[in-house]
Structures are given as structure tokens and as C-alpha cells.
Amino acid sequence: MERRHYPRWQRRHEAILRMILEKPRLARAEIAAATRYSPWQVSRIINSPDFRARFEQMRAVINQELAHRYVERLTQEKER
């Protein structure tokens, strides 16, 4: 049986993802305390390829939303 080096994506990892997206400067120890994982587990989850892929997807969505809002605001200012 093949051994995985990182944990697979699990639904409960969503809490870690949300915390990092909302407050990117949180320390791993703070994330661990809030999610009841150990700092080691948080590190393993964050560095897993599955987590990284989801993180990049969500960050792209957030950046797209921010860009859309910015363009809307600029067009509204021009119309005034």
C-alpha cells in the first residue's frame, strides 16, 4: 500500500482555509488552538498539495471579486 506524504483534503480542513483567507497573518499556533489541531498537524495540512490547490482556487476567486468591485467603483466615480 502506498504511503501518502500529506493528508488528503478533508471537509474539516475548510476551517483552516477560511481562517487563513480571512486573517492571513495568523500564526500556526493560533490556527491550531482555534481548530483543536496541533501546530504540527496544521503545518502538514497547510503544506499538502490538496490544500495548496484549494487555497489558490479560493484566492483567485477573491482576487477576481475584488477586481470586479474596484472596476465598479471606478465606473461609478466616472459617471458622477
C-alpha atoms as one frame of an Amber mdcrd trajectory, in Angstrom:
protein
   0.000   0.000   0.000   1.331   3.396  -0.993   2.008   5.817   1.822   0.882
   9.413   1.343   3.255  12.098   2.487   0.498  14.608   3.239  -3.070  14.290
   4.494  -5.795  14.232   1.858  -8.279  17.073   1.727 -10.991  16.664   4.323
 -14.027  18.812   4.910 -12.780  19.838   8.330  -9.728  21.426   6.690 -12.169
  24.045   5.404 -11.964  25.832   8.784  -8.218  26.252   8.409  -8.660  27.509
   4.850 -11.262  30.079   5.916  -9.106  31.290   8.801  -6.082  31.791   6.569
  -8.097  33.619   3.912  -9.759  35.888   6.467  -6.676  36.574   8.590  -3.522
  35.693   6.645  -1.181  36.844   9.408  -2.378  34.315  11.977   0.363  32.138
  13.389   0.088  28.390  13.021  -0.150  28.079  16.792  -3.206  30.371  16.790
  -4.822  28.365  13.999  -4.061  25.156  15.872  -5.621  26.475  19.071  -8.758
  27.616  17.247  -9.217  24.377  15.292  -8.025  21.975  18.014  -5.301  20.574
  15.779  -1.679  20.503  16.892   0.690  23.002  15.247   2.359  20.035  13.543
  -0.974  18.901  12.048  -1.746  22.428  10.857   1.642  22.599   9.183   1.112
  19.258   7.441  -2.368  20.287   6.260  -1.251  23.710   5.002   1.669  22.244
   3.076  -0.325  19.454   1.461  -0.816  19.670  -2.322  -4.608  19.333  -1.966
  -4.767  22.257   0.473  -2.479  24.388  -1.691  -4.672  23.762  -4.739  -7.838
  24.773  -2.864  -6.111  27.786  -1.382  -5.001  29.017  -4.809  -8.519  28.496
  -6.207 -10.109  30.483  -3.400  -7.510  33.212  -3.579  -8.141  33.573  -7.317
 -11.890  33.879  -6.694 -11.349  36.508  -4.008  -8.955  38.482  -6.208 -11.456
  38.370  -9.066 -14.239  39.660  -6.802 -12.038  42.461  -5.510 -11.062  43.466
  -9.038 -14.724  43.478 -10.088 -15.667  45.705  -7.132 -12.793  48.045  -7.900
 -13.854  48.411 -11.541 -17.455  49.033 -10.467 -16.328  51.735  -8.071 -14.225
  53.411 -10.758 -17.107  53.406 -13.239 -19.464  54.870 -10.645 -16.990  57.648
  -9.903 -16.626  58.441 -13.615 -20.411  58.678 -14.012 -20.667  61.328 -11.307
